[in-house]
Amino acid sequence: MNQDVKRAFMAIAALIISYALLGLLMNSVGTVILQSIAHYGVSKPQAATLEACKDLSVVVASFLFATTLPRFGFRRAQILVMIAIALGALAISFANSFWTMQLFFVLVGLCFGIAKVATYASIGLIRPDRVQHASLTSLIEGVFMVGILAGIWLFGWFIGRDTTGHDWLGVYRVIAVLAAAAALLWWFTDLDESGTRAAKGAPATGYRDALALLVLPSTIAFLAAIFLYVLIEQGVGTWLPTFNNQVLHLPSAMSVQASSIFVAALAVGRLSASGLVARLGWLRLLLGCLALVALLVLLTLPTTRGLTLRPDVGWFDAPIAAYIFPLIGVFMAPIYPIVSSVVLSALPRERHAAMVGLMVIFSALGGTIGSMITGLVFDRFSGQTAFYLVLVPLALIAVALVRLERLTARAQPAE
């Protein structure tokens, strides 16, 4: 293995491990809400503040640090993020209270906002070629979903062995060790960041650069697609356990476990797209994915009408929708990483951090609004109606993707 290949391999491994670990923590909030209600005696509205602690911190981190990270250094930022996570996780494993959980999720959100900007901007340094960029982005996002899936079962294992009400906090000591190992890996990783600096004589990037990007038609199409995608993903992901319980009439524990099918489907979709994008072309692949998502929604949701409560329902006799509907994740999954890659690979590297900052902010807003809209429709009408509404943003994403393809094709010189 020559030196360049070894350097790229270590950088990719570091990106994958640190990003997957942050995915595990970011998506553990539902489990921690459940544990906080059970063991800290907080109300549901109080427990729900953990979601706000996480999401709002991501927005703040992206707004404050996205444009300054190139000067600070992506590798250095990743090291500090992993050290902060290791220390925070170790502290929370001993601090058995709700307010410390709130502080911890503020820390997790801040670290994720910084690390996501550093991760996406670093992909362009390792794989500048457009096809390789899209492939690596899909791989990293796929392993991110694997990290979320692993977190569900890791937390479940510790919770299942808990006899005192605080033994489950031992999971954070495992996370602290993993974060420390990731920081050590980053320490020994060589990442050439010279490409992130503006050319001599060019204006320095910063908030003005982010605002300049924000008014570009291609950026508007891109951010619209990202916002709508996360709106769907978070809306479905957050309310799928409730849908399983109240619409499909699955037991509570099984409703939560069955929702992991959606996470696994997202992981499979992103890992598969890593190879397909080079063969099919990104627009054809994503439009096909959108059509298949719509088809699954239209075929699956009608089967959920008229279901009745059965006290003995199990995995072998659950409604078919419990297994089929979450598979929309396979076809949704490629959209986010591939669209992000298309836009970033069309930009100069020194502008990647600013664009990723905008992407993270609009992603966080889309997730929050999507969860709120789905919950409101679910409460006022029905779970079926809430999930049928997925068809509206799907159509709008298709329009945004076609527009984005035309704009980026026009901007790219002929090869």
Disulfide bonds with the S-S distance in Angstrom:
none
